[in-house]
Amino acid sequence: MPMNQGVQQCRDNCEKIANEIRSIANRIPDQRSREMLTLGASHMEMCIHTCDEVLMMP
């Protein structure tokens, strides 16, 4: 598998997981737990942005 294809696949998986985490967070009544899950999703999004940068490299 070429590197870009592997990075793209990883990036897509991270995006799916971040969306799932946010969806779970939206259903949790406890504010602290919601905040922690949202923070986790934000960390996943940082990874997504890093993958995007790699994919844009020549």
TIMI-449771 format. One record per residue (C-alpha): residue number from 0; residue in one letter; x, z, y. Coordinates in steps of 0.05 Angstrom, whole numbers, plus 5000, padded with zeros to 4 digits. Layout:
(NUM; A; (X; Z; Y));
...
//
This chain:
(0; M; (5000; 5000; 5000));
(1; P; (5030; 4981; 5068));
(2; M; (5044; 5039; 5115));
(3; N; (4991; 5019; 5166));
(4; Q; (4938; 5015; 5113));
(5; G; (4956; 5085; 5088));
(6; V; (4956; 5113; 5158));
(7; Q; (4889; 5080; 5173));
(8; Q; (4859; 5109; 5110));
(9; C; (4886; 5178; 5126));
(10; R; (4860; 5172; 5198));
(11; D; (4791; 5152; 5173));
(12; N; (4789; 5211; 5125));
(13; C; (4809; 5259; 5181));
(14; E; (4754; 5232; 5225));
(15; K; (4703; 5241; 5170));
(16; I; (4726; 5313; 5158));
(17; A; (4726; 5329; 5233));
(18; N; (4654; 5304; 5238));
(19; E; (4634; 5345; 5177));
(20; I; (4665; 5407; 5206));
(21; R; (4628; 5397; 5272));
(22; S; (4563; 5386; 5235));
(23; I; (4572; 5451; 5196));
(24; A; (4591; 5488; 5260));
(25; N; (4526; 5465; 5293));
(26; R; (4486; 5498; 5238));
(27; I; (4521; 5566; 5240));
(28; P; (4486; 5619; 5282));
(29; D; (4549; 5663; 5291));
(30; Q; (4583; 5643; 5355));
(31; R; (4653; 5664; 5334));
(32; S; (4649; 5625; 5270));
(33; R; (4623; 5564; 5307));
(34; E; (4681; 5569; 5356));
(35; M; (4732; 5573; 5300));
(36; L; (4703; 5513; 5264));
(37; T; (4701; 5474; 5329));
(38; L; (4774; 5491; 5341));
(39; G; (4790; 5466; 5271));
(40; A; (4755; 5401; 5285));
(41; S; (4795; 5395; 5350));
(42; H; (4860; 5402; 5310));
(43; M; (4836; 5347; 5264));
(44; E; (4823; 5303; 5324));
(45; M; (4894; 5314; 5348));
(46; C; (4917; 5286; 5281));
(47; I; (4870; 5227; 5290));
(48; H; (4900; 5211; 5358));
(49; T; (4970; 5216; 5329));
(50; C; (4951; 5167; 5274));
(51; D; (4922; 5121; 5327));
(52; E; (4988; 5122; 5364));
(53; V; (5026; 5104; 5300));
(54; L; (4978; 5047; 5286));
(55; M; (4990; 5018; 5356));
(56; M; (5065; 5017; 5346));
(57; P; (5095; 4948; 5334));
//
